[in-house]
Amino acid sequence: MRAALAAWLVLSLLGGTGAEETCGDPPAAPSRSASAPQLSPEERLSPHMPESLRCDACHAIAFQIEEQLHKAEGKVGKKALKESDYIEVLERSCSQDWESYGVLELDGEKRLSGPGLPSQQPLSVLVSGGPWPGRLSKLCLGYVGERGEAQIYGAHRRGPAALRQLLCHGDKGPCAGRKERPDPRKAMQNEL
């Protein structure tokens, strides 16, 4: 008890907490505000992912595919999965609910946000649900159909960068000509 009292006394003295801080009104907190992104009719109503968000969407899809395949391999001791197993994992990856993704506005630019995508800013309004989960699922299924399960799984086995390169940064990928994002495993995941 004495040690706790002594520690409190020392911290109080070092922190300079005096009567002037405990009497009267507390200091005013800085005011902050954030507004929801203003979505265009295409962004609100189209069944397709808007062109401006396709690169972000591709990185989110690559992250989710990588995570699901990594989990499945962990269950079999890091060995390669059988074809039937990785096909099932890819189908499950694309048909998940995608509810943790949404769009926010950063410096006047709309960006997709969610797990596997770099944190955008500490104070922002994320618009999730609505058309975004369906768009991500549809885009994911399109990538699997275009590239094929075997090619996607082979890229996964070479590493996350190879999978992102295959899906997002190839000649016709949605991020073609853009600088590749940092490794999403190192990026903070956005959470509400």
Buried (B, 14 or more C-beta within 10 A) or exposed (E): EEEEEEEEEEEEEEEEEEEEEEEEEEEEEEEEEEEEBEBEEEBEEEEEBBEBBBBBBBBBBBBBBBBBBBEBBEEEEEEEBEEEBBBBBBBEBBEBEBEBBBBBBEEEEBBBBBBBBBEBEEEBEBBBEBBBBEBBBBBBBBBBEEBEBEEBBBBBBEEBEBBBBBBBBEEEBBBEEEEEBEBBEEBEBBEE
